[in-house]
Amino acid sequence: MVTYVFLVAALLAVVFSLVTIAHRSPVVNVLSLAIVFFALSAIYAMVGMDFLAAIQLIVYAGAVLVLFLFVIMLLNIRSVERLGSGRPLQAALGAAAAIAIGVAIILVIARQSPSFGSLLPDTGKGTAYSIGRALMTTHLFPFEFVSVLLLAALVGALVLARKEER
Amino acid sequence: MWAEIIVTLIKLAVVIGVLFTTVPIMVWVERRGSALIQDRLGPNRVGPWGLLQPVVDAVKLLTKENLIPDGVNRFFYVLAPAIALVVALSTFIVIPFGSDPGLKLFGHAIDGFIVAPGLNLGILYIFAIASFGVYSIVLAGWSSDNKYALMGGIRSSAQMISYELAMTVAVVGVLMSTSSFRLDSIVLAQTGTWWGFLPRWNVFPQIIGAITFIVAVFAETNRLPFDLPEAEAELVAGYHTEYSSMKFASFFMSEYINMVTSSALIVILFFGGWTLPGVAAPSGWIGAILTVVVFSLKVAFFLWFFVWVRWTLPRFRFDQLMGLGWKVMVPLSVLNFVWVGAAMALRIL
């Protein structure tokens, strides 16, 4: 049962990832990405990461993608013209590099995880409690560091958006 | 196994039935209530006190021509109202609408008056599903190929993101003092009284959080004074300008169902759910039904509050809306969150 649900979610994620990068209409791209996030969230929930599953939807589908839609609608982009690159060698190299990185990631995961090819067991590490503890103890420095980084980005955006003084 | 499925199906039937009957009742309350507030008569021709008016309205909407205008993006145009209704209906399954003291139905424990009793995510599930609600409005606005509808959709996306933040942070205070996402645990944590007379409801220690949450909920449900996405005076009907018959009715129904869910959330998070201070529910079926009645009455009060506010306050201007959201609501919700944290550290709460 769980395997079938996983297969459906994984298939949806792969198919709609392709639609996300291949379709001409930006609105279709954003909505396909929303379906990808939904499928990923289902997979997270299946391995016991239900907090992560909810946050995935709230943050990415609920906020980030809505901002994308906002920009697309504000500029009223109906479809994107495909830019022919005219550089077949670079395009082929890029595709090869992308495939190589993908294979490398799969190999690393296969090496690390003893149960590759089957669903991870629910370790109980996906609850809000354990994620919160991990962020506040083991990973405290990177956690605080990221907040400084976000603050810098916020200040940068304000500087860029500030009206010129006359 | 079968008993479990039947019990869940009965709960689902009750919840969906109640949600869909609340819609016409609320339409009637809204129209009569607006008439009362504005010193008019309101609908009073069909049935006693105009009570049958919503029935006639429903028949009208069902029999209207199902029009799809030229130039719309057909797929998204049809998808948008469907998303609205699915989101509105599926958020309610984690709302506990009463308490049962271990009652059984067909030899299976009822497991609380809640459709999905085992879901530990609770309120996070509601936020995750509700975050898809904005897609229906944005898509309706975009696919209609109408500049007023598009304006409504754009306004809605900016408004939803701004107020979602304040709403979520306002809830964090409640989650901290309860240390659970489950809505039934949140209700149970509010039983009893302080100093013997003040109910242990979250609204008293977290009044700022309660006010920010209620205001943000008005913005999230597109109700006046925050109904900028459909501002009739400026945008014809906003994002649903090009919709007619049942596709329009889907938006309409989902707005009212969202109001019911929001009122239930306000009651559960800040007003003690089905509990009453100093009153213990009697055991057995009578007690269980009484908790449902108490919960429904509290929800009914907040539904009336939605109507009351709508016909009392004028609409915000868009820059005022954004200013209120970012400069007042977000800082206030953070203030509530800091206060709850400090109070918990000092062992006051």
Chai-1 contact restraints between the chains, C-beta under 6 A:
chainA,res_idxA,chainB,res_idxB,connection_type,confidence,min_distance_angstrom,max_distance_angstrom,comment,restraint_id
A,D50,B,L121,contact,1.0,0.0,6.0,A-B,restraint_1
A,A54,B,L121,contact,1.0,0.0,6.0,A-B,restraint_2
A,A54,B,L124,contact,1.0,0.0,6.0,A-B,restraint_3
A,A54,B,A128,contact,1.0,0.0,6.0,A-B,restraint_4
A,L57,B,A128,contact,1.0,0.0,6.0,A-B,restraint_5
A,I58,B,F127,contact,1.0,0.0,6.0,A-B,restraint_6
A,I58,B,A128,contact,1.0,0.0,6.0,A-B,restraint_7
A,I58,B,S131,contact,1.0,0.0,6.0,A-B,restraint_8
A,A61,B,S131,contact,1.0,0.0,6.0,A-B,restraint_9
A,G62,B,S131,contact,1.0,0.0,6.0,A-B,restraint_10
A,A63,B,I161,contact,1.0,0.0,6.0,A-B,restraint_11
A,V66,B,V134,contact,1.0,0.0,6.0,A-B,restraint_12
A,V66,B,S157,contact,1.0,0.0,6.0,A-B,restraint_13
A,V66,B,I161,contact,1.0,0.0,6.0,A-B,restraint_14
A,L69,B,V138,contact,1.0,0.0,6.0,A-B,restraint_15
A,L69,B,S157,contact,1.0,0.0,6.0,A-B,restraint_16
A,F70,B,S157,contact,1.0,0.0,6.0,A-B,restraint_17
A,M73,B,W142,contact,1.0,0.0,6.0,A-B,restraint_18
A,M73,B,I154,contact,1.0,0.0,6.0,A-B,restraint_19
A,L74,B,I154,contact,1.0,0.0,6.0,A-B,restraint_20
